[in-house]
Structures are given as C-alpha cells and as structure tokens.
C-alpha cells in the first residue's frame, strides 16, 4: 500500500496507508489472448513487474487483433481471464498492485 503524509488540524503529520490495486479492463468486445503472436509466449504472469504502456495481452475482435496495454506500473497480482475467453467492454482483465512500482 502507498504511504502518504497528511497534515492534521493540529499540524502534526499523519501517515495513511492507501491500497493501490488497479484493474486493467477491456476496451472492446472480443476474444482475449495473453500473447502478441498466435502460439506465442504469454506476455505476463502473476508476480511479474510491469511498466506503464507495457503490452499485457491482445483482444481479437472481428478478426482484428487489438493490443491491451497497462496504464499502471506495478506488480501483476491477478489475471482474471484465460486465453480464448470471450470478454465484454469494461470487463476486468488484470489486477496490478502499484504499491510496488516497476
């Protein structure tokens, strides 16, 4: 969790713990693939560190492959979809914990 300093009314600094899990969601309807080329290596795995803009998978829609990038830096804590799974617009795909930035 992130740590932030906050000034209280008594002017003493107070430390707050902030949970920082972020969810990467699908931007369109299609079929999720965790690779960048058919039969290729999976792009991410649980526990792996990712950077902003890193490719985390593909969504195939109407025979067009669309890249899925992460807008967050951190560690992959959960992959919520499997290769070949149909996904909907806004569906959660991957959870990134940004308290451990890459």
RAVEN-V96693 format. One record per pair of residues at least 12 apart in sequence whose C-alpha atoms are under 8 Angstrom apart, sorted by the first residue. I is the first residue (numbers start at 1). J is the second residue. If there is no record, write none. Layout:
<<I | J> <I | J>>
This chain:
<<1 | 17> <1 | 18> <1 | 19> <1 | 20> <1 | 99> <2 | 17> <2 | 18> <2 | 19> <2 | 20> <2 | 99> <3 | 15> <3 | 16> <3 | 17> <3 | 18> <4 | 16> <4 | 17> <4 | 18> <19 | 99> <20 | 97> <20 | 98> <20 | 99> <21 | 95> <21 | 96> <21 | 97> <21 | 98> <21 | 99> <22 | 72> <22 | 95> <22 | 96> <22 | 97> <22 | 98> <23 | 92> <23 | 93> <23 | 94> <23 | 95> <23 | 96> <24 | 70> <24 | 71> <24 | 92> <24 | 93> <24 | 94> <24 | 95> <24 | 96> <25 | 89> <25 | 90> <25 | 91> <25 | 92> <25 | 93> <25 | 94> <26 | 68> <26 | 87> <26 | 88> <26 | 89> <26 | 90> <26 | 91> <26 | 92> <26 | 93> <27 | 89> <27 | 90> <28 | 59> <28 | 61> <28 | 87> <28 | 88> <28 | 89> <28 | 90> <29 | 59> <29 | 61> <29 | 86> <29 | 87> <29 | 88> <29 | 89> <30 | 59> <30 | 60> <30 | 61> <30 | 62> <30 | 86> <30 | 87> <30 | 88> <31 | 59> <31 | 60> <31 | 61> <31 | 84> <31 | 85> <31 | 86> <31 | 87> <32 | 57> <32 | 58> <32 | 59> <32 | 60> <32 | 81> <32 | 82> <32 | 83> <32 | 84> <32 | 85> <32 | 86> <32 | 87> <33 | 57> <33 | 58> <33 | 59> <33 | 60> <33 | 82> <33 | 83> <33 | 84> <33 | 85> <34 | 56> <34 | 57> <34 | 58> <34 | 82> <34 | 83> <35 | 56> <35 | 57> <35 | 58> <36 | 57> <36 | 58> <36 | 67> <42 | 57> <43 | 55> <43 | 56> <43 | 57> <44 | 56> <44 | 57> <44 | 76> <45 | 76> <45 | 79> <46 | 75> <46 | 76> <46 | 77> <46 | 78> <46 | 79> <47 | 75> <47 | 76> <47 | 77> <48 | 75> <48 | 76> <49 | 73> <49 | 74> <49 | 75> <49 | 76> <49 | 101> <49 | 102> <50 | 70> <50 | 72> <50 | 73> <50 | 74> <50 | 75> <50 | 76> <50 | 101> <50 | 102> <51 | 70> <51 | 72> <51 | 73> <51 | 74> <51 | 101> <51 | 102> <52 | 69> <52 | 70> <52 | 71> <52 | 72> <52 | 73> <53 | 69> <53 | 70> <53 | 71> <53 | 72> <54 | 69> <54 | 70> <55 | 67> <55 | 68> <55 | 69> <55 | 70> <56 | 68> <56 | 69> <56 | 70> <57 | 69> <72 | 96> <72 | 98> <73 | 96> <73 | 98> <73 | 101> <73 | 102> <74 | 96> <74 | 97> <74 | 98> <74 | 99> <74 | 100> <74 | 101> <74 | 102> <75 | 96> <75 | 97> <75 | 98> <75 | 100> <75 | 101> <75 | 102> <76 | 94> <76 | 95> <76 | 96> <76 | 97> <77 | 94> <77 | 95> <77 | 96> <77 | 97> <78 | 94> <78 | 95> <78 | 96> <79 | 93> <79 | 94> <79 | 95> <80 | 92> <80 | 93> <80 | 94> <80 | 95> <81 | 93> <81 | 94>>
